[in-house]
Structure formats: structure tokens, C-alpha cells
Amino acid sequence: MAMSSMRTVTIPNVELTLDQLLTAIRQLEPAARSEVAKALMETEMDARMAELIKSLSSSPSADDVTDADIVAEVNAVRKKRRR
């Protein structure tokens, strides 16, 4: 008998071990397993991005770089490209 293509699951107050969850995921159709993998990757990327933002926001700012320095660097790169 083919599995139905039901896209929602309601399991109130159910606790699963990691092994049980993995067993359930392995029983999904390939497209559904791909959706699970994508959701896990997005969650991981969101966590990494949040950590990066936190890290960058706690870093001291580069006060030694002036607007004039930035303009000079941009102009130098542009000049190099024109050659």
C-alpha cells in the first residue's frame, strides 16, 4: 500500500527519542526527507548567522579607518581596474 502524501502531522504530548525520530524520518518519501533536511540546514544557518551577528556586534568598531581612507581605497581599486 502506498503512503499518502499527507503534509501535516499532529502528535499532541508525544515524546520521541532521537532514534525514534530518525526512524520516522527514514520512512518518509524522498521529497519529504529533503524538506526535513532543508529545514535542518536553514535552522543551522540561522543559528550560525545569529552567532556571527552577536560576535560582530560585540567586537570593537574600527575607529582607525576614516571616510577619507575608504574613499582613497575605492579610488585606488577603480584606478587599478582601468589599467
C-alpha atoms as an extended CHARMM CRD file, in Angstrom:
* protein
*
        83  EXT
         1         1  MET       CA              0.0000000000        0.0000000000        0.0000000000  PROA      1               0.0000000000
         2         2  ALA       CA              1.4360000000        3.4170000000       -0.9560000000  PROA      2               0.0000000000
         3         3  MET       CA              1.9340000000        6.0500000000        1.7050000000  PROA      3               0.0000000000
         4         4  SER       CA             -0.3980000000        9.0040000000        1.4550000000  PROA      4               0.0000000000
         5         5  SER       CA              1.0180000000       12.4230000000        0.6720000000  PROA      5               0.0000000000
         6         6  MET       CA             -0.2950000000       13.9260000000        3.9150000000  PROA      6               0.0000000000
         7         7  ARG       CA              1.7240000000       17.0260000000        4.7070000000  PROA      7               0.0000000000
         8         8  THR       CA              0.6660000000       17.6460000000        8.3080000000  PROA      8               0.0000000000
         9         9  VAL       CA              1.2120000000       15.5990000000       11.4220000000  PROA      9               0.0000000000
        10        10  THR       CA             -0.4600000000       16.2200000000       14.7570000000  PROA      10              0.0000000000
        11        11  ILE       CA              1.0390000000       14.4190000000       17.7230000000  PROA      11              0.0000000000
        12        12  PRO       CA             -0.0020000000       16.1220000000       20.9570000000  PROA      12              0.0000000000
        13        13  ASN       CA              2.0460000000       15.3200000000       24.0560000000  PROA      13              0.0000000000
        14        14  VAL       CA              4.2650000000       12.7470000000       22.3440000000  PROA      14              0.0000000000
        15        15  GLU       CA              7.9010000000       12.3260000000       23.2830000000  PROA      15              0.0000000000
        16        16  LEU       CA             10.2840000000       10.5810000000       20.9020000000  PROA      16              0.0000000000
        17        17  THR       CA             13.8490000000        9.5050000000       21.3520000000  PROA      17              0.0000000000
        18        18  LEU       CA             16.2980000000       10.6380000000       18.7030000000  PROA      18              0.0000000000
        19        19  ASP       CA             16.3850000000        7.0870000000       17.3330000000  PROA      19              0.0000000000
        20        20  GLN       CA             12.5920000000        7.0180000000       17.0670000000  PROA      20              0.0000000000
        21        21  LEU       CA             12.5710000000       10.3700000000       15.2910000000  PROA      21              0.0000000000
        22        22  LEU       CA             15.2530000000        9.2180000000       12.8510000000  PROA      22              0.0000000000
        23        23  THR       CA             13.3110000000        6.0190000000       12.1730000000  PROA      23              0.0000000000
        24        24  ALA       CA             10.2000000000        8.0810000000       11.4010000000  PROA      24              0.0000000000
        25        25  ILE       CA             12.1580000000       10.4110000000        9.0990000000  PROA      25              0.0000000000
        26        26  ARG       CA             13.6440000000        7.4530000000        7.2270000000  PROA      26              0.0000000000
        27        27  GLN       CA             10.1110000000        6.2310000000        6.4800000000  PROA      27              0.0000000000
        28        28  LEU       CA              9.1950000000        9.4560000000        4.6930000000  PROA      28              0.0000000000
        29        29  GLU       CA              9.0940000000        9.7920000000        0.9390000000  PROA      29              0.0000000000
        30        30  PRO       CA             12.2890000000       11.2200000000       -0.5900000000  PROA      30              0.0000000000
        31        31  ALA       CA             10.7170000000       14.6500000000       -1.1910000000  PROA      31              0.0000000000
        32        32  ALA       CA              9.5840000000       14.8610000000        2.4300000000  PROA      32              0.0000000000
        33        33  ARG       CA             13.0440000000       13.7950000000        3.6710000000  PROA      33              0.0000000000
        34        34  SER       CA             14.5000000000       16.5700000000        1.5240000000  PROA      34              0.0000000000
        35        35  GLU       CA             12.1670000000       19.0680000000        3.2020000000  PROA      35              0.0000000000
        36        36  VAL       CA             13.3270000000       17.8540000000        6.6290000000  PROA      36              0.0000000000
        37        37  ALA       CA             16.9650000000       18.2040000000        5.5620000000  PROA      37              0.0000000000
        38        38  LYS       CA             16.3140000000       21.6970000000        4.2080000000  PROA      38              0.0000000000
        39        39  ALA       CA             14.6120000000       22.7510000000        7.4380000000  PROA      39              0.0000000000
        40        40  LEU       CA             17.5610000000       21.4560000000        9.4600000000  PROA      40              0.0000000000
        41        41  MET       CA             20.0460000000       23.3040000000        7.2570000000  PROA      41              0.0000000000
        42        42  GLU       CA             18.0490000000       26.5350000000        7.4780000000  PROA      42              0.0000000000
        43        43  THR       CA             17.8850000000       26.2040000000       11.2590000000  PROA      43              0.0000000000
        44        44  GLU       CA             21.6460000000       25.6250000000       11.4210000000  PROA      44              0.0000000000
        45        45  MET       CA             22.3470000000       28.5610000000        9.1200000000  PROA      45              0.0000000000
        46        46  ASP       CA             20.0380000000       30.7970000000       11.1750000000  PROA      46              0.0000000000
        47        47  ALA       CA             21.9050000000       29.8000000000       14.3420000000  PROA      47              0.0000000000
        48        48  ARG       CA             25.2980000000       30.4270000000       12.7280000000  PROA      48              0.0000000000
        49        49  MET       CA             24.1560000000       33.7910000000       11.3680000000  PROA      49              0.0000000000
        50        50  ALA       CA             22.8320000000       34.8150000000       14.7870000000  PROA      50              0.0000000000
        51        51  GLU       CA             26.1550000000       33.8390000000       16.3620000000  PROA      51              0.0000000000
        52        52  LEU       CA             28.0860000000       35.8010000000       13.7300000000  PROA      52              0.0000000000
        53        53  ILE       CA             25.9280000000       38.8780000000       14.2630000000  PROA      53              0.0000000000
        54        54  LYS       CA             26.3850000000       38.5830000000       18.0200000000  PROA      54              0.0000000000
        55        55  SER       CA             30.1400000000       38.2110000000       17.5800000000  PROA      55              0.0000000000
        56        56  LEU       CA             30.3950000000       41.1790000000       15.2270000000  PROA      56              0.0000000000
        57        57  SER       CA             28.2170000000       43.4050000000       17.3870000000  PROA      57              0.0000000000
        58        58  SER       CA             30.3790000000       42.7130000000       20.4360000000  PROA      58              0.0000000000
        59        59  SER       CA             33.6070000000       43.4870000000       18.5370000000  PROA      59              0.0000000000
        60        60  PRO       CA             35.0530000000       46.9430000000       18.9210000000  PROA      60              0.0000000000
        61        61  SER       CA             34.4880000000       49.1370000000       15.9110000000  PROA      61              0.0000000000
        62        62  ALA       CA             37.3670000000       50.0570000000       13.6430000000  PROA      62              0.0000000000
        63        63  ASP       CA             37.7360000000       53.6830000000       14.6920000000  PROA      63              0.0000000000
        64        64  ASP       CA             41.0850000000       53.9680000000       12.9540000000  PROA      64              0.0000000000
        65        65  VAL       CA             39.5230000000       53.8570000000        9.4720000000  PROA      65              0.0000000000
        66        66  THR       CA             38.2950000000       57.2240000000        8.2520000000  PROA      66              0.0000000000
        67        67  ASP       CA             35.9170000000       58.0560000000        5.4340000000  PROA      67              0.0000000000
        68        68  ALA       CA             38.9070000000       59.5210000000        3.5890000000  PROA      68              0.0000000000
        69        69  ASP       CA             40.7200000000       56.1670000000        3.8930000000  PROA      69              0.0000000000
        70        70  ILE       CA             37.7260000000       54.3600000000        2.4210000000  PROA      70              0.0000000000
        71        71  VAL       CA             37.3980000000       56.8320000000       -0.4620000000  PROA      71              0.0000000000
        72        72  ALA       CA             41.1290000000       56.5410000000       -1.1770000000  PROA      72              0.0000000000
        73        73  GLU       CA             40.9170000000       52.7370000000       -1.2520000000  PROA      73              0.0000000000
        74        74  VAL       CA             37.8880000000       52.7710000000       -3.5520000000  PROA      74              0.0000000000
        75        75  ASN       CA             39.6450000000       55.1970000000       -5.8940000000  PROA      75              0.0000000000
        76        76  ALA       CA             42.7990000000       53.0540000000       -5.8930000000  PROA      76              0.0000000000
        77        77  VAL       CA             40.8020000000       49.9440000000       -6.8410000000  PROA      77              0.0000000000
        78        78  ARG       CA             38.9550000000       51.8170000000       -9.5800000000  PROA      78              0.0000000000
        79        79  LYS       CA             42.2440000000       53.1720000000      -10.9440000000  PROA      79              0.0000000000
        80        80  LYS       CA             43.7460000000       49.6600000000      -10.9610000000  PROA      80              0.0000000000
        81        81  ARG       CA             40.7470000000       48.2680000000      -12.8980000000  PROA      81              0.0000000000
        82        82  ARG       CA             41.0730000000       50.9360000000      -15.5920000000  PROA      82              0.0000000000
        83        83  ARG       CA             44.6150000000       49.8630000000      -16.4570000000  PROA      83              0.0000000000
